[in-house]
């Protein structure tokens, strides 16, 4: 049996797995989470892995992932099929959590992704993924990086203007349960954006 061909993205993923650029800034040990294969037709550009993801090493292996898979209209098997989806979060390691105030009413959630990841790794990784047809930008940090100056003033406005970036990019909010209020206030996302998103995903499989 012939040995598996080592691609540029394979080499990069191996190198990224040993990255320690942010070690001094992280609450936990460094554990970069990336999943990519040169065959993939869809790139999911997320924010950063959460603490739960560290237990499996799989992107979106949590409640946010359950909702995201529903939005995409795919099974878990399809979602983790490396020939279909590649995952490149803005921050490759869990950045830590925001600390609530003593009254329990302070900010909560995860800290922003560390900037070193995108500055160091994103362009080489994107260059090594030649078959990407659709980039799904999840949340404001990915939108800012991939859409840049063409993004609108707010995430809501950018998502509403998804046709401006279609069919190569589609911006969506983060599927976290923390966004339930946003989803309730913006029912057009489910009726207008999700059907196109699901169609685009299926077309990218072809």
BALOBA-1460 file (C-alpha; in Angstrom, 3 decimals):
// residues 206
<rec num="1" residu="x" x="0.000" y="0.000" z="0.000"/>
<rec num="2" residu="x" x="1.367" y="3.395" z="-0.979"/>
<rec num="3" residu="x" x="1.932" y="6.006" z="1.708"/>
<rec num="4" residu="x" x="-0.605" y="8.834" z="2.029"/>
<rec num="5" residu="x" x="0.462" y="11.954" z="0.170"/>
<rec num="6" residu="x" x="1.335" y="14.713" z="2.611"/>
<rec num="7" residu="x" x="-0.269" y="17.934" z="1.401"/>
<rec num="8" residu="x" x="0.605" y="21.497" z="2.316"/>
<rec num="9" residu="x" x="-2.473" y="21.726" z="4.537"/>
<rec num="10" residu="x" x="-1.424" y="18.516" z="6.292"/>
<rec num="11" residu="x" x="1.974" y="20.051" z="6.968"/>
<rec num="12" residu="x" x="0.440" y="23.270" z="8.227"/>
<rec num="13" residu="x" x="-2.003" y="21.499" z="10.545"/>
<rec num="14" residu="x" x="0.862" y="19.495" z="12.018"/>
<rec num="15" residu="x" x="2.856" y="22.682" z="12.564"/>
<rec num="16" residu="x" x="-0.130" y="24.502" z="14.067"/>
<rec num="17" residu="x" x="-0.732" y="21.649" z="16.517"/>
<rec num="18" residu="x" x="2.662" y="22.485" z="18.061"/>
<rec num="19" residu="x" x="2.093" y="26.258" z="18.170"/>
<rec num="20" residu="x" x="2.748" y="27.952" z="21.518"/>
<rec num="21" residu="x" x="2.550" y="31.626" z="20.470"/>
<rec num="22" residu="x" x="-0.221" y="32.449" z="22.949"/>
<rec num="23" residu="x" x="0.843" y="30.202" z="25.820"/>
<rec num="24" residu="x" x="1.633" y="33.075" z="28.183"/>
<rec num="25" residu="x" x="-1.805" y="34.625" z="27.631"/>
<rec num="26" residu="x" x="-4.039" y="31.560" z="28.020"/>
<rec num="27" residu="x" x="-5.704" y="30.233" z="31.182"/>
<rec num="28" residu="x" x="-5.252" y="26.635" z="30.041"/>
<rec num="29" residu="x" x="-2.441" y="24.905" z="28.223"/>
<rec num="30" residu="x" x="-2.188" y="25.581" z="24.489"/>
<rec num="31" residu="x" x="-4.273" y="23.206" z="22.418"/>
<rec num="32" residu="x" x="-4.855" y="24.536" z="18.886"/>
<rec num="33" residu="x" x="-8.027" y="23.216" z="17.284"/>
<rec num="34" residu="x" x="-7.996" y="23.145" z="13.496"/>
<rec num="35" residu="x" x="-9.538" y="20.681" z="11.052"/>
<rec num="36" residu="x" x="-8.761" y="21.039" z="7.367"/>
<rec num="37" residu="x" x="-8.233" y="19.030" z="4.210"/>
<rec num="38" residu="x" x="-7.465" y="20.276" z="0.702"/>
<rec num="39" residu="x" x="-10.603" y="18.533" z="-0.631"/>
<rec num="40" residu="x" x="-12.984" y="20.632" z="1.493"/>
<rec num="41" residu="x" x="-15.459" y="22.843" z="-0.365"/>
<rec num="42" residu="x" x="-16.764" y="24.794" z="2.649"/>
<rec num="43" residu="x" x="-14.798" y="26.774" z="5.206"/>
<rec num="44" residu="x" x="-16.369" y="27.485" z="8.561"/>
<rec num="45" residu="x" x="-14.593" y="30.526" z="9.962"/>
<rec num="46" residu="x" x="-15.516" y="30.624" z="13.617"/>
<rec num="47" residu="x" x="-14.449" y="32.602" z="16.659"/>
<rec num="48" residu="x" x="-12.422" y="30.315" z="18.954"/>
<rec num="49" residu="x" x="-12.938" y="26.891" z="20.512"/>
<rec num="50" residu="x" x="-14.808" y="26.842" z="23.805"/>
<rec num="51" residu="x" x="-13.688" y="24.923" z="26.841"/>
<rec num="52" residu="x" x="-16.025" y="22.009" z="26.055"/>
<rec num="53" residu="x" x="-14.443" y="21.549" z="22.615"/>
<rec num="54" residu="x" x="-11.113" y="20.768" z="24.276"/>
<rec num="55" residu="x" x="-12.538" y="17.468" z="25.531"/>
<rec num="56" residu="x" x="-12.884" y="16.132" z="21.973"/>
<rec num="57" residu="x" x="-10.624" y="18.299" z="19.841"/>
<rec num="58" residu="x" x="-13.531" y="18.684" z="17.408"/>
<rec num="59" residu="x" x="-14.773" y="22.160" z="16.430"/>
<rec num="60" residu="x" x="-18.351" y="22.925" z="17.488"/>
<rec num="61" residu="x" x="-18.734" y="19.704" z="19.443"/>
<rec num="62" residu="x" x="-21.158" y="21.435" z="21.808"/>
<rec num="63" residu="x" x="-24.613" y="23.019" z="21.945"/>
<rec num="64" residu="x" x="-23.532" y="25.757" z="19.546"/>
<rec num="65" residu="x" x="-22.511" y="23.055" z="17.090"/>
<rec num="66" residu="x" x="-25.891" y="21.333" z="17.370"/>
<rec num="67" residu="x" x="-27.598" y="24.565" z="16.346"/>
<rec num="68" residu="x" x="-25.056" y="25.284" z="13.609"/>
<rec num="69" residu="x" x="-25.561" y="21.845" z="12.057"/>
<rec num="70" residu="x" x="-29.303" y="22.474" z="12.079"/>
<rec num="71" residu="x" x="-28.764" y="25.828" z="10.371"/>
<rec num="72" residu="x" x="-26.619" y="24.178" z="7.708"/>
<rec num="73" residu="x" x="-29.009" y="21.276" z="7.234"/>
<rec num="74" residu="x" x="-26.292" y="18.645" z="7.674"/>
<rec num="75" residu="x" x="-25.785" y="15.575" z="9.786"/>
<rec num="76" residu="x" x="-22.958" y="15.315" z="12.310"/>
<rec num="77" residu="x" x="-21.282" y="12.796" z="10.002"/>
<rec num="78" residu="x" x="-21.370" y="15.260" z="7.102"/>
<rec num="79" residu="x" x="-20.231" y="18.099" z="9.350"/>
<rec num="80" residu="x" x="-17.055" y="16.268" z="10.348"/>
<rec num="81" residu="x" x="-16.367" y="14.890" z="6.873"/>
<rec num="82" residu="x" x="-13.018" y="16.503" z="6.049"/>
<rec num="83" residu="x" x="-13.727" y="16.268" z="2.324"/>
<rec num="84" residu="x" x="-16.702" y="18.614" z="2.859"/>
<rec num="85" residu="x" x="-15.877" y="21.034" z="5.694"/>
<rec num="86" residu="x" x="-12.721" y="22.767" z="6.880"/>
<rec num="87" residu="x" x="-12.625" y="24.681" z="10.175"/>
<rec num="88" residu="x" x="-10.401" y="27.681" z="10.799"/>
<rec num="89" residu="x" x="-11.369" y="29.736" z="13.855"/>
<rec num="90" residu="x" x="-9.990" y="33.220" z="14.364"/>
<rec num="91" residu="x" x="-8.397" y="31.990" z="17.573"/>
<rec num="92" residu="x" x="-7.129" y="28.420" z="17.567"/>
<rec num="93" residu="x" x="-7.035" y="27.945" z="21.354"/>
<rec num="94" residu="x" x="-9.617" y="28.580" z="24.073"/>
<rec num="95" residu="x" x="-8.980" y="32.240" z="25.031"/>
<rec num="96" residu="x" x="-10.502" y="32.074" z="28.513"/>
<rec num="97" residu="x" x="-13.762" y="33.340" z="29.976"/>
<rec num="98" residu="x" x="-14.918" y="36.781" z="30.978"/>
<rec num="99" residu="x" x="-15.184" y="37.180" z="34.748"/>
<rec num="100" residu="x" x="-18.541" y="38.167" z="36.154"/>
<rec num="101" residu="x" x="-18.686" y="40.864" z="38.781"/>
<rec num="102" residu="x" x="-19.109" y="40.146" z="42.488"/>
<rec num="103" residu="x" x="-22.865" y="40.737" z="42.135"/>
<rec num="104" residu="x" x="-23.112" y="38.110" z="39.424"/>
<rec num="105" residu="x" x="-24.338" y="40.701" z="36.923"/>
<rec num="106" residu="x" x="-21.093" y="41.337" z="35.099"/>
<rec num="107" residu="x" x="-20.226" y="40.292" z="31.603"/>
<rec num="108" residu="x" x="-20.006" y="36.586" z="30.867"/>
<rec num="109" residu="x" x="-18.960" y="34.410" z="27.967"/>
<rec num="110" residu="x" x="-15.579" y="33.810" z="26.375"/>
<rec num="111" residu="x" x="-12.846" y="36.355" z="25.810"/>
<rec num="112" residu="x" x="-12.099" y="37.536" z="22.248"/>
<rec num="113" residu="x" x="-9.825" y="35.288" z="20.169"/>
<rec num="114" residu="x" x="-6.128" y="36.033" z="20.468"/>
<rec num="115" residu="x" x="-4.857" y="38.045" z="17.446"/>
<rec num="116" residu="x" x="-1.655" y="36.037" z="16.976"/>
<rec num="117" residu="x" x="-3.465" y="33.135" z="15.332"/>
<rec num="118" residu="x" x="-4.877" y="35.073" z="12.385"/>
<rec num="119" residu="x" x="-1.707" y="37.107" z="11.962"/>
<rec num="120" residu="x" x="0.471" y="34.008" z="11.802"/>
<rec num="121" residu="x" x="-1.573" y="31.188" z="10.332"/>
<rec num="122" residu="x" x="-4.628" y="32.280" z="8.411"/>
<rec num="123" residu="x" x="-3.171" y="33.324" z="5.081"/>
<rec num="124" residu="x" x="-0.977" y="30.185" z="4.720"/>
<rec num="125" residu="x" x="-3.939" y="27.949" z="5.622"/>
<rec num="126" residu="x" x="-6.336" y="29.686" z="3.232"/>
<rec num="127" residu="x" x="-3.776" y="29.418" z="0.437"/>
<rec num="128" residu="x" x="-3.569" y="25.672" z="1.070"/>
<rec num="129" residu="x" x="-7.335" y="25.172" z="0.654"/>
<rec num="130" residu="x" x="-7.804" y="25.521" z="-3.128"/>
<rec num="131" residu="x" x="-11.291" y="24.003" z="-3.373"/>
<rec num="132" residu="x" x="-13.237" y="26.255" z="-1.006"/>
<rec num="133" residu="x" x="-16.452" y="27.419" z="-2.684"/>
<rec num="134" residu="x" x="-18.229" y="28.898" z="0.330"/>
<rec num="135" residu="x" x="-16.893" y="30.638" z="3.441"/>
<rec num="136" residu="x" x="-19.320" y="30.771" z="6.360"/>
<rec num="137" residu="x" x="-18.241" y="33.549" z="8.709"/>
<rec num="138" residu="x" x="-19.559" y="32.862" z="12.209"/>
<rec num="139" residu="x" x="-19.738" y="35.966" z="14.384"/>
<rec num="140" residu="x" x="-18.203" y="39.430" z="14.314"/>
<rec num="141" residu="x" x="-14.515" y="38.487" z="14.471"/>
<rec num="142" residu="x" x="-14.675" y="36.206" z="11.436"/>
<rec num="143" residu="x" x="-16.826" y="38.741" z="9.598"/>
<rec num="144" residu="x" x="-14.285" y="41.485" z="10.226"/>
<rec num="145" residu="x" x="-11.436" y="39.315" z="8.929"/>
<rec num="146" residu="x" x="-13.076" y="37.785" z="5.847"/>
<rec num="147" residu="x" x="-15.419" y="40.605" z="4.789"/>
<rec num="148" residu="x" x="-13.358" y="43.496" z="6.104"/>
<rec num="149" residu="x" x="-14.263" y="46.990" z="4.912"/>
<rec num="150" residu="x" x="-17.254" y="45.632" z="3.011"/>
<rec num="151" residu="x" x="-18.971" y="44.699" z="6.272"/>
<rec num="152" residu="x" x="-21.713" y="47.007" z="7.550"/>
<rec num="153" residu="x" x="-21.618" y="48.940" z="10.823"/>
<rec num="154" residu="x" x="-23.166" y="46.155" z="12.888"/>
<rec num="155" residu="x" x="-23.304" y="42.367" z="12.731"/>
<rec num="156" residu="x" x="-27.070" y="42.536" z="12.258"/>
<rec num="157" residu="x" x="-26.744" y="44.843" z="9.268"/>
<rec num="158" residu="x" x="-24.030" y="42.668" z="7.758"/>
<rec num="159" residu="x" x="-26.101" y="39.500" z="8.109"/>
<rec num="160" residu="x" x="-29.113" y="41.307" z="6.628"/>
<rec num="161" residu="x" x="-26.914" y="42.239" z="3.659"/>
<rec num="162" residu="x" x="-25.786" y="38.658" z="3.063"/>
<rec num="163" residu="x" x="-26.672" y="38.898" z="-0.637"/>
<rec num="164" residu="x" x="-23.854" y="41.432" z="-1.053"/>
<rec num="165" residu="x" x="-21.315" y="38.681" z="-0.307"/>
<rec num="166" residu="x" x="-23.126" y="35.688" z="-1.770"/>
<rec num="167" residu="x" x="-22.302" y="33.125" z="-3.134"/>
<rec num="168" residu="x" x="-18.674" y="33.002" z="-1.976"/>
<rec num="169" residu="x" x="-19.234" y="34.230" z="1.598"/>
<rec num="170" residu="x" x="-22.227" y="34.210" z="3.918"/>
<rec num="171" residu="x" x="-22.142" y="35.947" z="7.328"/>
<rec num="172" residu="x" x="-24.125" y="34.481" z="10.222"/>
<rec num="173" residu="x" x="-24.372" y="35.188" z="13.950"/>
<rec num="174" residu="x" x="-22.752" y="32.822" z="16.408"/>
<rec num="175" residu="x" x="-25.082" y="29.870" z="17.107"/>
<rec num="176" residu="x" x="-24.449" y="30.093" z="20.852"/>
<rec num="177" residu="x" x="-27.493" y="29.887" z="23.162"/>
<rec num="178" residu="x" x="-26.375" y="33.352" z="24.319"/>
<rec num="179" residu="x" x="-27.760" y="34.652" z="21.008"/>
<rec num="180" residu="x" x="-31.309" y="33.411" z="21.619"/>
<rec num="181" residu="x" x="-32.502" y="36.977" z="22.212"/>
<rec num="182" residu="x" x="-30.934" y="38.150" z="18.927"/>
<rec num="183" residu="x" x="-32.612" y="35.306" z="17.055"/>
<rec num="184" residu="x" x="-35.974" y="36.114" z="18.629"/>
<rec num="185" residu="x" x="-35.620" y="39.774" z="17.602"/>
<rec num="186" residu="x" x="-34.565" y="38.910" z="14.049"/>
<rec num="187" residu="x" x="-36.935" y="36.211" z="12.722"/>
<rec num="188" residu="x" x="-35.934" y="37.134" z="9.144"/>
<rec num="189" residu="x" x="-32.680" y="35.245" z="9.732"/>
<rec num="190" residu="x" x="-34.518" y="31.930" z="9.878"/>
<rec num="191" residu="x" x="-36.957" y="32.660" z="7.056"/>
<rec num="192" residu="x" x="-34.624" y="34.507" z="4.674"/>
<rec num="193" residu="x" x="-31.019" y="33.535" z="5.309"/>
<rec num="194" residu="x" x="-31.166" y="29.902" z="6.416"/>
<rec num="195" residu="x" x="-32.836" y="28.516" z="3.254"/>
<rec num="196" residu="x" x="-30.110" y="30.094" z="1.112"/>
<rec num="197" residu="x" x="-27.422" y="28.871" z="3.503"/>
<rec num="198" residu="x" x="-28.680" y="25.294" z="3.325"/>
<rec num="199" residu="x" x="-28.891" y="25.472" z="-0.462"/>
<rec num="200" residu="x" x="-25.363" y="26.858" z="-0.699"/>
<rec num="201" residu="x" x="-24.023" y="24.074" z="1.496"/>
<rec num="202" residu="x" x="-25.626" y="21.377" z="-0.646"/>
<rec num="203" residu="x" x="-24.358" y="22.962" z="-3.844"/>
<rec num="204" residu="x" x="-20.836" y="23.088" z="-2.401"/>
<rec num="205" residu="x" x="-20.974" y="19.316" z="-1.835"/>
<rec num="206" residu="x" x="-21.265" y="18.751" z="-5.578"/>
